[in-house]
Amino acid sequence: MDPHRTFEIRCPVHGFVAFNDWERQIISHSAFQRLRRIRQLAWTDQVYPGAMHTRFEHSLGVMHTATLLYDSIVRNAKDVLSKELGYDDAGFRRNRQLVRLGALLHDVGHSPFSHASEELFPDQENGEGKYVHEQYSAAIVRGPLKAAIEDHKLNQGNYGFTADDVAALIEGSAGAKQGIFWRDLITGQMDADRMDYLLRDSHHAGVQYGRFDLHRLISTVTAIPGVEGSPPRLGIEYGGWHAAEALVLARYFMFTQVYFHKTRVAYDIHLREAMKELLPGGHFPKPLEGELDEYLKWDDWRVLGLLAEGKGGEHGVRLSKRDHYRLVFQTNEVQTEADRKKLARVRESLGDLLAAEMPAGKSWYKRDDSDIAVYRNQDGQKKVAPLSEYSNVVRHLGKNDQILVYCLPERKQEAARKVEEAIHGLE
């Protein structure tokens, strides 16, 4: 087959996603094809029936979106990148391909039903908490996908990338070298991952909450010159800050209306508890040699098959019968002292009627060094300021610390009475 041939896949969000023969070989690998069997939004289809899409199509969409962002940055700030990072035309072509591979493979390490089961990742040996799916992605790139990445003629004749180069970009480790500038296109406040999943999840769920002006955002993304020896940073031109604002708001709306929907959350709870019963030792294998192959055997199909056999304990039965926990109380998104007092009273009153709690614990926007930078160059005056300085909405968009409280469905009426008694007089 001609190694220079290109291919296309039709995408409901982007129209067509194009890829070369090298990327096709990677996509065809069993480690990547596994993503066809991992739903993007877990059991969200129990609330939004159309939300049956997978990590496979999302990964292709992220590669496509990251490429659009890359090309726009080069158009808008080629001189900056050439001067500060030393790129020539060959360097730009090389990093473009690296960004495509990193974007394509950033989610290859996801566990069954995506984020819903991530709490069951094992603890790291260094004591730094649990493994995260990016570490699994990097391990799969360095392991099962190594030959597919390194041995293709397009790579050997043009780029010379190693699996470590791609893994380092996904991890954001020192091995990424100059490519670390491009990591923000894959993992950041204004990344291709977020842009694709908001639009894709909205499309499949049949909602409008995740919509924003993708094309305006892409056309105004740029590289902002570094100061005092610091490297350039990813940012947005002044004319595009409203599009960046809309991206932040789209994420907020999608979380409150879809990702943290009360019924969807209940299914996440049941899935997590059922998976504890299904997994040996109650957790996934580690992303290490000798265990990674076993990890790759876990996908949605395997879990659904085990649930169909009646495994997974009580929570497996509830998943199979759609007999999920029922919401009996919730705090406001931003808790006041009155909210905290109500919650304490509700917990005490419910006692053993309280089946589960789920905190949102979500920050929509980080107003720190990762704040989206807005670059304004007017009449020779250059100014860099955070998005929160321009957007009144973003500046006041606080953390969501809402807590959802659940009870058994068969005891809903009893629990509701207890809650009413607990908060009576506190309204």
C-alpha positions in Angstrom: 0.0 0.0 0.0 1.2 3.5 -0.8 2.5 4.9 2.5 1.7 8.5 1.3 -2.0 7.7 0.8 -4.5 9.6 2.9 -7.8 8.3 4.3 -11.0 9.9 5.6 -13.7 9.0 8.2 -17.0 10.8 8.3 -17.6 12.5 11.6 -20.9 13.9 12.8 -19.2 16.9 14.4 -16.4 17.8 12.0 -17.6 16.4 8.7 -14.5 14.5 7.7 -11.4 13.5 9.7 -8.4 12.8 7.5 -5.3 10.7 8.4 -2.3 9.3 6.8 -1.3 5.6 6.3 0.9 5.8 9.4 -1.9 7.0 11.6 -4.2 4.5 10.0 -1.8 1.7 11.1 -2.0 3.1 14.7 -5.8 3.4 14.6 -6.1 -0.2 13.3 -4.1 -1.5 16.3 -6.1 -3.6 18.8 -5.0 -1.2 21.6 -6.6 1.7 19.8 -9.6 -0.3 18.5 -10.4 -1.1 22.1 -11.7 2.5 22.4 -14.6 1.5 20.2 -15.8 -0.5 23.2 -15.5 2.3 25.7 -18.3 4.7 25.9 -17.5 8.4 26.2 -20.2 9.1 28.8 -20.6 5.8 30.7 -24.3 5.2 31.4 -25.5 8.7 30.4 -27.7 7.0 27.8 -30.0 6.1 30.6 -30.9 9.8 30.8 -30.0 11.0 27.3 -30.6 7.9 25.0 -28.4 9.2 22.2 -25.3 9.4 24.3 -23.9 6.1 23.1 -20.7 7.5 21.4 -17.2 6.2 22.3 -13.7 7.2 23.0 -12.8 6.0 19.5 -14.6 8.8 17.7 -13.7 11.4 20.3 -10.0 10.6 19.9 -10.2 11.0 16.1 -12.0 14.3 16.7 -9.3 15.6 19.1 -6.6 14.8 16.5 -8.6 16.8 13.9 -9.2 19.7 16.3 -5.6 19.8 17.5 -4.4 20.0 13.9 -6.7 23.0 13.2 -5.4 24.7 16.3 -1.8 24.0 15.4 -2.2 25.3 11.8 -3.9 28.5 13.1 -1.2 29.2 15.6 1.5 28.8 12.9 -0.4 31.2 10.7 -0.9 33.7 13.4 2.5 33.5 15.2 5.0 31.8 12.9 7.6 34.6 13.5 7.2 34.2 17.3 7.7 30.5 17.2 10.6 30.6 14.7 12.4 33.2 16.8 11.8 31.8 20.3 11.8 28.0 19.6 14.0 28.0 16.6 11.6 26.3 14.2 12.2 26.2 10.5 9.6 24.8 8.1 10.8 21.3 8.7 10.5 21.9 12.5 6.9 23.0 12.1 6.0 19.9 10.0 7.7 17.7 12.5 5.9 19.1 15.5 2.6 19.1 13.6 2.8 15.3 13.3 3.8 14.9 16.9 0.8 16.9 18.0 -1.5 14.8 15.9 -0.1 11.6 17.4 -0.3 12.9 21.0 -3.9 14.1 20.4 -4.9 10.8 18.8 -3.5 8.7 21.6 -4.2 10.9 24.7 -7.2 8.8 25.8 -6.0 5.3 24.7 -5.5 4.4 28.4 -9.1 5.0 29.5 -10.8 2.3 31.7 -14.2 0.9 31.0 -17.0 3.5 30.9 -14.3 6.2 30.9 -14.2 8.5 34.0 -16.9 6.6 35.8 -14.5 3.8 36.9 -11.3 5.9 37.4 -11.6 5.8 41.2 -10.6 2.1 40.9 -7.2 2.8 39.5 -4.5 1.3 41.9 -2.2 3.4 44.1 1.2 4.4 42.7 4.3 2.9 44.3 5.8 6.3 45.0 2.9 7.3 47.3 1.7 10.1 45.0 -1.9 8.9 44.9 -3.7 6.8 42.4 -2.6 6.3 38.8 -4.5 8.4 36.3 -5.6 7.4 32.8 -2.8 9.6 31.2 -0.3 7.3 32.8 -2.0 4.3 31.3 -2.1 6.0 27.9 1.7 6.7 28.1 2.4 3.1 29.1 0.3 1.7 26.2 2.2 4.1 23.8 5.5 2.9 25.1 4.4 -0.8 25.1 1.8 -2.3 22.8 1.8 0.6 20.3 5.6 1.1 20.2 6.2 -0.8 16.9 3.2 0.8 15.2 4.6 4.2 16.0 8.3 3.7 15.3 8.4 1.2 12.4 6.3 2.8 9.7 8.1 4.1 6.6 6.6 7.6 7.0 8.2 7.9 10.4 11.5 6.3 9.6 11.9 8.3 6.4 10.7 11.7 7.7 10.4 12.1 11.5 12.3 9.5 13.5 9.9 9.7 16.4 10.1 7.2 19.2 7.3 6.0 21.3 8.9 8.0 24.2 8.5 11.2 22.2 4.7 10.7 21.9 4.3 9.5 25.5 6.3 12.4 26.8 3.9 14.9 25.1 0.9 13.1 26.6 2.5 13.2 30.1 4.0 16.7 29.7 7.3 15.3 30.9 10.7 16.8 30.3 11.3 14.4 27.5 8.9 16.4 25.4 11.5 19.2 25.1 10.2 22.0 22.8 7.1 20.1 22.1 5.9 20.9 25.6 4.6 24.2 24.2 2.1 22.2 22.2 0.9 20.1 25.1 -1.6 22.8 26.0 -3.4 21.9 22.8 -4.1 18.5 24.3 -4.4 19.2 28.0 -5.1 22.8 29.0 -7.9 25.3 29.7 -8.4 25.8 25.9 -7.5 22.4 24.5 -8.6 20.3 21.6 -9.9 17.6 24.0 -12.3 20.0 25.7 -13.4 21.6 22.4 -14.2 18.2 20.9 -16.0 16.6 23.8 -18.2 19.5 24.5 -19.5 19.7 20.9 -19.6 15.9 20.5 -21.3 15.2 23.8 -23.9 17.9 23.1 -24.5 16.4 19.6 -25.1 12.9 20.9 -27.0 13.9 24.0 -29.3 16.1 21.9 -28.7 19.3 23.9 -27.3 22.7 23.1 -25.5 23.4 26.4 -22.0 22.6 25.0 -22.1 24.8 21.9 -19.6 27.5 21.3 -18.0 29.2 18.3 -15.3 26.6 17.5 -14.2 28.3 14.2 -13.8 31.8 15.8 -11.8 30.2 18.7 -9.5 28.4 16.3 -9.0 31.4 14.0 -7.9 33.6 17.0 -5.6 31.2 18.9 -2.0 32.3 19.0 1.4 32.1 20.6 2.2 35.0 22.9 5.9 36.0 23.0 7.7 35.1 26.2 9.2 37.8 28.4 12.5 37.9 30.2 13.7 34.6 28.8 10.5 32.7 29.4 9.1 30.6 26.5 6.1 31.6 24.5 2.7 30.7 25.8 -0.6 29.7 24.3 -3.2 32.4 24.2 -6.1 34.0 22.3 -6.1 37.2 20.3 -8.2 40.0 21.8 -10.9 39.6 19.1 -11.5 36.0 20.2 -11.9 36.4 23.9 -15.7 36.1 23.8 -15.3 32.8 22.0 -13.0 31.6 24.8 -15.5 32.9 27.4 -18.2 30.8 25.6 -16.0 27.7 25.9 -15.7 28.1 29.6 -19.5 28.6 30.0 -20.2 25.6 27.7 -18.2 23.4 30.1 -20.1 24.8 33.1 -23.5 24.2 31.4 -22.6 20.7 30.3 -21.5 19.7 33.8 -24.5 21.0 35.5 -27.0 19.7 33.0 -25.5 16.5 31.7 -22.3 15.3 33.5 -23.6 15.9 37.0 -27.3 15.0 36.3 -28.7 13.4 39.3 -29.6 10.1 37.6 -26.4 9.9 35.7 -24.5 10.3 39.0 -26.5 7.5 40.5 -25.4 5.2 37.7 -21.8 6.2 38.3 -22.1 5.2 41.9 -23.6 1.8 41.0 -21.0 1.2 38.3 -18.1 2.0 40.6 -19.4 -0.4 43.3 -20.2 -3.2 40.8 -16.7 -2.9 39.3 -15.2 -3.4 42.8 -16.9 -6.8 42.8 -15.8 -7.6 39.3 -12.2 -6.6 39.5 -9.7 -8.9 41.2 -8.8 -7.1 44.4 -11.3 -4.4 43.6 -9.0 -2.3 41.4 -7.5 -2.4 37.9 -4.1 -3.8 37.0 -1.3 -1.4 37.1 0.1 0.3 33.9 3.3 -1.7 34.3 5.0 -4.5 32.3 3.2 -7.8 33.1 0.0 -6.1 34.1 -0.8 -3.8 31.1 -2.0 -6.6 28.8 -4.5 -7.7 31.5 -5.7 -4.1 31.8 -6.3 -3.9 28.1 -8.7 -6.8 28.4 -11.1 -4.6 30.4 -13.6 -2.7 28.3 -17.4 -2.0 28.4 -18.2 -5.3 26.6 -16.5 -7.4 29.2 -18.2 -5.5 32.1 -21.6 -5.7 30.4 -21.1 -9.5 29.8 -20.3 -10.0 33.5 -23.3 -8.0 34.6 -25.5 -10.0 32.2 -24.3 -13.1 34.0 -25.6 -11.7 37.3 -22.2 -10.7 38.6 -21.4 -7.3 40.3 -23.3 -7.9 43.5 -26.2 -5.7 44.5 -25.1 -2.8 42.4 -24.8 -5.0 39.4 -28.4 -6.0 39.8 -29.5 -2.4 40.2 -27.7 -1.5 36.9 -29.3 -4.4 35.1 -32.8 -3.7 36.4 -32.5 0.2 36.2 -33.3 0.2 39.9 -31.0 3.1 40.7 -30.6 5.2 43.9 -33.0 8.2 44.1 -32.0 11.7 44.9 -33.5 12.8 48.2 -31.6 16.1 48.9 -29.1 18.4 47.2 -27.3 21.5 48.3 -26.9 24.6 46.2 -23.9 24.8 43.8 -22.2 27.4 46.0 -22.9 26.3 49.6 -23.8 28.9 52.2 -23.6 28.3 55.9 -27.3 27.6 55.8 -26.7 24.9 53.2 -24.1 23.2 55.3 -26.4 23.3 58.4 -29.2 21.7 56.3 -26.9 19.0 55.0 -25.7 18.2 58.6 -29.3 17.9 59.7 -30.3 15.8 56.8 -27.4 13.4 57.3 -28.2 13.0 60.9 -32.0 12.5 60.3 -31.5 10.0 57.5 -29.2 7.7 59.4 -29.1 4.4 57.6 -31.5 5.6 55.0 -28.6 7.6 53.5 -27.4 5.3 50.7 -24.7 7.5 49.1 -23.4 11.0 48.6 -21.6 12.5 45.6 -19.8 15.8 45.7 -19.4 17.9 42.6 -16.0 19.3 43.6 -15.6 21.0 40.2 -13.7 24.1 39.3 -14.8 25.5 36.0 -11.9 27.8 35.5 -8.5 28.2 37.1 -7.5 31.8 37.7 -3.8 31.1 38.2 -0.9 30.7 35.9 -3.1 28.5 33.6 -5.6 31.4 33.1 -6.3 31.8 29.4 -4.1 34.6 28.2 -5.6 37.3 26.0 -3.1 39.1 23.7 -3.9 42.6 22.5 -1.7 44.4 20.0 -3.2 47.8 19.2 -1.4 50.8 17.8 2.0 49.2 18.7 0.9 48.7 22.3 1.1 45.0 23.4 -0.8 43.8 26.4 -1.2 40.3 27.9 -4.0 39.9 30.4 -6.0 36.9 31.8 -9.4 36.2 30.4 -10.9 36.8 33.8 -9.8 40.5 33.5 -12.0 40.9 30.4 -14.9 38.6 31.2 -17.1 39.5 34.2 -18.8 36.2 33.9 -15.6 34.1 34.1 -14.3 36.3 36.9 -17.3 35.4 39.1 -17.6 31.8 38.1 -16.9 30.0 41.3 -16.3 26.4 42.2 -19.2 24.1 42.3 -19.3 22.4 45.7 -22.8 21.0 45.4 -23.5 17.6 47.1 -26.1 15.1 46.0 -27.6 12.8 48.6 -29.3 9.5 47.7 -31.5 6.9 49.2 -32.7 3.4 48.2 -35.6 3.7 45.7 -37.8 1.4 47.9 -37.4 3.8 50.8 -37.8 7.0 48.9 -41.0 8.1 50.7 -39.6 7.4 54.1 -36.4 9.3 53.4 -38.2 12.2 51.9 -40.2 12.6 55.1 -37.1 12.5 57.2 -35.5 15.2 55.0 -38.6 17.4 55.2 -38.6 17.1 59.0 -34.8 17.8 59.2 -34.9 21.1 57.2 -38.3 22.3 58.5 -37.8 25.8 59.9 -34.4 26.2 58.2 -35.8 27.3 54.8 
